[in-house]
Each structure stands twice: as C-alpha cells, then as structure tokens.
Amino acid sequence: MIKVILFDLDGTLTIDRNSYLLDLDALNSIRDLQSLGVKAFLVTGNSYPVSRGLATYLGMDGVVAENGCVVYAGEEHFLCKEIDHIIVKEFESKFGLKGSWQNKFRKYDFGFYPPQITPPMEEWALENGFSLKTSGYALHLSYNSQGKLIGVRKLLDLLKLDEKDVAAIGDSLTDIDMMKLAGVKVAVANGDDELKAIADLVTKGKSGEGVKEYIMSIVNALHGRNQRTCP
C-alpha cells in the first residue's frame, strides 16, 4: 500500500508546464488522499522559503526543496554544501545568464535562464566541482550531483519507509532522480520523454489534470477497500 506520495511542483501541480497557476482540482484531490491517511510531500527545485511556504498553505506534510538539498518533515535538515554568492554571480556573468529571482533566498542550488546546458558550461562546472542539471524551466547549479535523490533518501529515513511505500509524480528531467526511490513512478502526459520512459504509469491528463487522475484512482481504491472491510 502506498503511504506517501511525492509531488513535483512546476508542471505537475500547475495547470500546465508553462504556467505558475496551481491546479485547484489536483490540490483538492490531494486533500481527499490525505484524509485517508496517505501523506503528501512537495519535492521541488524551488528555494526553501518559497517551498516551505507553499507546503504550509497547501496543507502538505513536508517538503524537499532546492533539488534535494533541504528537507523539512517537522524539523529542518540541510544536506548540501553551500555555494558562495560571488561564485553564483561569476557563473551568471561568464555565460550571459539571468539568475532566478529566488536566488537571493537560495544556499545550495541556484537557478538560471535560459535552461539549456552548453559544453563550455559543463567544462566550467567540471573544473570547479559543480553539478549542472536542467528541469526544462531553469538551469540549476549545485555541488549536489544526486539531485532530488539525496533529499528523498533522507525523507524516507526520517519516516522509516521503504521504496515500496512511496509513489512519486513529476514532469521533468530533474524528477528522474526522485523516481529512483519510488516504488511507483508516475509521469504526467506532457512530461519529458526521458521521464516517461522510466515511469510505471503515464497519465492521460497533462500536469495537474494527470495528478488528479492518478490520485483519484488511489482514493477510489482505498474507498473500495474500506467498504469491503466494513461489517
């Protein structure tokens, strides 16, 4: 039985991949799921203050932020090496990038636009001990080469759960790392092909529609099981 579901944010809980608008139907379905005892966690590349605030107001049970570098599940856990903001500015200037507005709130994983990684960037990152990843929305610079995996592993340790207890749903390349510790891997219909290739299930609906589709299948199954066990 699934005890925890991990949700990416951008392109997954939003109405589409090119929108910041949250899908309210998807969020309501998560509430239904939680009422049946399944926990819900955000796993995102967004900065910790933004992610923690969203998780609080959305009623999530916790958050993995900055692509795995920060975990909150009742207590804060910081897992990665901090990057000096001087280096962040140097990288931004050297390659003519625009830094994310959230960078002023970040410590471990910094975002830039456009999201494409070039060979000169890869060479610079290798020489300086950094990892580069792209979500399709932003380019991410970090010392953390494991991505969301490192945060999900810590979360499961804290919750004392096995992979078989966990489902994860996402849309982008950075969600592949999250899926490595999920017993059930779900990609939304408009997700990246590389993610869909490793998924156990690809939803028919895009982004938030796909989330609701998957969540309601679990909710309906749990309701059916509960009805069968009633005297």
C-alpha positions as CSV (number, residue, x, y, z in Angstrom):
1,M,0.0,0.0,0.0
2,I,1.2,3.5,-0.8
3,K,1.8,5.5,2.3
4,V,3.5,8.6,0.9
5,I,3.3,10.4,-2.4
6,L,6.0,12.8,-3.6
7,F,4.8,15.7,-5.8
8,D,6.9,17.8,-8.1
9,L,5.6,21.4,-8.3
10,D,6.2,23.2,-11.6
11,G,4.5,21.5,-14.5
12,T,3.0,18.9,-12.1
13,L,0.7,20.6,-9.7
14,T,0.3,23.6,-12.0
15,I,-2.3,23.7,-14.8
16,D,0.4,23.3,-17.5
17,R,4.1,23.2,-17.9
18,N,4.2,26.9,-19.0
19,S,2.1,28.2,-16.1
20,Y,2.6,29.1,-12.5
21,L,-1.1,28.7,-11.8
22,L,-1.8,25.8,-9.4
23,D,-4.4,23.3,-10.4
24,L,-7.0,23.6,-7.7
25,D,-8.7,20.3,-8.6
26,A,-5.4,18.5,-8.2
27,L,-4.9,20.1,-4.8
28,N,-8.4,19.1,-3.7
29,S,-7.8,15.5,-4.7
30,I,-4.6,15.5,-2.5
31,R,-6.7,16.7,0.4
32,D,-9.0,13.7,-0.2
33,L,-6.0,11.4,-0.3
34,Q,-4.6,12.8,3.0
35,S,-8.0,12.3,4.7
36,L,-7.5,8.6,4.0
37,G,-4.1,8.6,5.8
38,V,-1.7,9.0,2.9
39,K,0.9,11.7,3.4
40,A,1.9,14.2,0.7
41,F,5.2,15.9,0.2
42,L,6.5,18.6,-2.2
43,V,9.8,17.7,-3.9
44,T,10.9,20.7,-5.9
45,G,13.8,22.7,-7.2
46,N,12.4,25.9,-5.7
47,S,14.1,27.8,-2.8
48,Y,13.4,26.6,0.7
49,P,11.4,29.7,1.8
50,V,9.2,29.5,-1.2
51,S,8.7,25.7,-1.0
52,R,8.1,25.7,2.8
53,G,5.6,28.5,2.5
54,L,3.7,26.7,-0.3
55,A,3.8,23.4,1.5
56,T,2.4,25.0,4.7
57,Y,-0.5,26.8,2.9
58,L,-1.3,23.8,0.7
59,G,-1.5,21.5,3.7
60,M,1.4,19.3,2.7
61,D,3.1,17.1,5.2
62,G,6.5,18.4,4.4
63,V,8.9,19.4,1.7
64,V,12.1,18.6,-0.1
65,A,13.5,21.8,-1.6
66,E,16.4,23.1,-3.7
67,N,16.5,19.8,-5.6
68,G,17.1,17.6,-2.6
69,C,19.4,19.9,-0.5
70,V,16.8,20.8,2.1
71,V,14.3,18.5,3.8
72,Y,11.5,19.6,6.2
73,A,9.4,17.0,7.9
74,G,8.7,18.6,11.3
75,E,12.4,19.5,11.5
76,E,14.8,21.1,9.1
77,H,17.7,19.1,7.5
78,F,20.3,20.8,5.3
79,L,22.2,18.2,3.2
80,C,24.4,20.0,0.7
81,K,27.5,22.3,0.6
82,E,26.6,26.0,0.3
83,I,27.6,27.9,-2.7
84,D,29.2,31.4,-2.3
85,H,27.0,34.0,-3.9
86,I,30.1,35.5,-5.5
87,I,30.6,32.3,-7.5
88,V,26.9,32.4,-8.5
89,K,27.3,35.9,-9.9
90,E,30.5,34.8,-11.7
91,F,28.8,31.9,-13.4
92,E,25.8,34.1,-14.3
93,S,28.1,36.8,-15.9
94,K,30.5,34.4,-17.6
95,F,27.8,32.7,-19.6
96,G,25.4,35.6,-20.0
97,L,22.6,34.1,-17.9
98,K,19.7,35.6,-16.0
99,G,19.5,34.5,-12.4
100,S,16.3,33.3,-10.9
101,W,14.6,35.9,-8.6
102,Q,14.7,33.1,-5.9
103,N,18.5,33.0,-5.9
104,K,18.7,35.6,-3.2
105,F,16.9,33.1,-0.9
106,R,18.9,30.0,-2.0
107,K,22.0,28.5,-0.4
108,Y,22.7,25.2,-2.2
109,D,21.0,25.0,-5.6
110,F,20.8,28.1,-7.9
111,G,18.6,28.6,-10.9
112,F,19.3,30.4,-14.2
113,Y,17.7,31.2,-17.5
114,P,17.7,30.0,-20.3
115,P,17.7,26.4,-19.1
116,Q,20.0,24.9,-21.8
117,I,23.3,23.5,-20.7
118,T,26.2,24.2,-23.1
119,P,29.6,22.3,-23.4
120,P,31.5,25.4,-22.1
121,M,29.2,25.4,-19.0
122,E,29.8,21.7,-18.5
123,E,33.6,22.2,-18.7
124,W,33.5,25.0,-16.2
125,A,31.4,23.0,-13.8
126,L,33.7,20.0,-14.0
127,E,36.8,22.2,-13.4
128,N,35.1,23.8,-10.4
129,G,33.5,20.7,-8.8
130,F,29.9,21.7,-9.6
131,S,26.9,19.7,-11.0
132,L,24.6,21.2,-13.7
133,K,21.1,20.0,-14.3
134,T,18.2,21.3,-16.3
135,S,14.5,21.0,-15.4
136,G,13.4,22.5,-18.7
137,Y,12.3,25.6,-16.8
138,A,15.7,26.6,-15.4
139,L,19.4,25.6,-15.4
140,H,20.5,24.5,-11.9
141,L,24.0,24.9,-10.4
142,S,24.9,22.9,-7.3
143,Y,27.5,20.9,-5.6
144,N,24.9,18.1,-5.3
145,S,25.3,15.6,-8.2
146,Q,22.5,13.3,-6.9
147,G,19.7,15.9,-7.3
148,K,16.4,15.2,-5.6
149,L,17.5,11.7,-4.7
150,I,19.6,12.9,-1.7
151,G,16.6,14.6,-0.2
152,V,14.1,11.8,-0.9
153,R,16.5,9.3,0.7
154,K,16.7,11.5,3.9
155,L,13.0,11.9,3.9
156,L,12.4,8.1,3.7
157,D,14.9,7.6,6.5
158,L,13.1,10.1,8.7
159,L,9.7,8.5,8.0
160,K,11.2,4.9,8.3
161,L,9.6,3.9,5.0
162,D,10.7,1.6,2.2
163,E,10.6,2.4,-1.5
164,K,7.5,0.1,-1.9
165,D,5.6,2.5,0.3
166,V,6.3,5.5,-1.9
167,A,4.8,6.9,-5.2
168,A,6.3,9.9,-7.0
169,I,4.8,12.0,-9.8
170,G,6.5,14.6,-11.9
171,D,7.1,16.0,-15.4
172,S,10.7,16.9,-16.0
173,L,14.3,15.5,-16.2
174,T,15.1,16.5,-12.6
175,D,12.3,14.3,-11.4
176,I,14.2,11.2,-12.6
177,D,16.4,11.4,-9.5
178,M,13.3,11.5,-7.3
179,M,11.8,8.4,-9.0
180,K,14.8,6.3,-8.1
181,L,13.5,5.7,-4.6
182,A,9.8,5.4,-5.5
183,G,8.0,2.1,-5.7
184,V,5.5,3.6,-8.1
185,K,6.8,6.1,-10.7
186,V,4.2,8.3,-12.4
187,A,4.8,10.8,-15.2
188,V,2.1,13.3,-16.4
189,A,1.1,13.1,-20.1
190,N,3.0,16.3,-21.1
191,G,6.2,15.3,-19.2
192,D,9.6,14.8,-20.8
193,D,10.1,11.7,-22.8
194,E,13.1,10.6,-20.8
195,L,10.9,10.6,-17.6
196,K,8.0,8.8,-19.3
197,A,10.4,6.1,-20.5
198,I,11.2,5.1,-16.9
199,A,7.6,5.6,-15.5
200,D,5.4,2.7,-14.4
201,L,2.4,4.9,-15.3
202,V,1.9,7.8,-17.7
203,T,-1.3,9.7,-17.0
204,K,-3.8,10.6,-19.8
205,G,-4.1,14.1,-18.5
206,K,-1.5,16.8,-18.5
207,S,0.1,18.4,-15.4
208,G,-2.5,18.9,-12.7
209,E,-5.1,17.0,-14.6
210,G,-2.9,14.0,-14.6
211,V,-2.2,14.4,-10.9
212,K,-5.9,14.4,-10.1
213,E,-6.4,11.4,-12.4
214,Y,-3.8,9.3,-10.5
215,I,-4.8,10.5,-7.1
216,M,-8.5,9.7,-7.6
217,S,-7.6,6.2,-8.7
218,I,-5.9,5.7,-5.3
219,V,-8.7,7.4,-3.4
220,N,-11.3,5.2,-5.2
221,A,-9.3,2.1,-4.5
222,L,-9.0,3.0,-0.8
223,H,-12.7,3.7,-0.5
224,G,-13.5,0.4,-2.1
225,R,-11.2,-1.4,0.3
226,N,-12.7,0.4,3.3
227,Q,-16.2,-0.6,2.2
228,R,-15.2,-4.2,1.9
229,T,-13.9,-4.3,5.4
230,C,-17.0,-2.7,7.0
231,P,-19.2,-5.1,8.9
